[in-house]
Amino acid sequence: MSIRSSSGNSVYKMNLNEYMVTLDKPLGIRFALSLDGKIFVHALKKGGNADRSRIIMVGDTLKKASDSSSSSSTTDSLIPINDFGDTM
C-alpha cells in the first residue's frame, strides 16, 4: 500500500503486517512461546495499556523490543527478536 501526501510528490509505503507501538508500563500483555520459537501475544489484560491501545491483538508476534527507560528512544535502539533465545 502506498499513500501520497497532500504536498504532492511524497509517497509513503506502509507494511500493514508490522507496526510499532509504545506503551507505558505495566504493559498488560502475557507473552507465550510458539513451537517454532517465536514470541507471541497470548493474552491481554482487559483495560490494560496494551488493550487500551486498540492496536495489539492476541496472536501478534513480537519482532523487536526496546526499553523506553533507555537513553535513546529511537528505532535504532530496537533489538530484533528472531526467536526465544534473543530475549535472554
N, C-alpha and C positions, 0 to 999 in steps of 0.2 A: 504494500500500500504506500502510495506517495501522497503527500499533502503539499500543495503550493501555497506559499504565504501571500497575504494580500499585497505585499510590496511588488509582486510580480515574478521575479526570476528565481527566488529561492525555492528549492524542493527539499522537503524533509522526508526521509524514509523511516517508516516505523515497522518494527518487528512485533507483531501482535502476540507472539508467543513468549516474549520476555518483557519484563518491566522491572523498574527499580522502585522500592518503597522504603521510606524512612519512618520508623516507628519509635515512639517513646517506650521506655521500659516501665512496667513489665509488658512484654510483647503479647502474652495471651495466646501463644502458639505451642502446641505439642508436636514435635517432630518425630518421625519414625524412619527406620532404615528399610529400604526395599531389598528384595532378593538379589538385585543386580548392584547393590552397594550405593544407590542414590539416596539422598536425604529428601524426604518429602513432608508436607504438612499433613499430619494425621488428624489433628483436631484444633479447633479454635474455641477459646473461652468466650462464651456468649457475653457480649458487651465489653470485651477486652479491646485493647488497642488495635490488634490485627483485625478483629471482627468489625470494629467501627470504621476501619479504613475502607471497607467495601471493595478492596482490590484483591487481597489474598484469599484464596479458596482452598478448601481441603483437597488434597491431591496435587497441589502445586509442588514443583521440585525446586529445592534450594540450589542455585547455581553459583552465587558469590555472596560473601558476607563481609561486614566490617564492624568495628566497634565505634559507635558515634562519639565515645568519650576520648578517642584518639585525637592527636593534634590536627590531623588533616581529615576533612570530611568529603574529599573529592572522590570521584570514581577511580582515581589512581590508587587509592588505599583499599580497594576491594580485593578480597582474596578469592581466587577461583576455587570452587568446590566441585571436584570431579567424582569423588566417592567418599565414603565414611572416613578413610584414612586422612583426608585433607583437613578434617575438623579437629584433629588432635594436636 
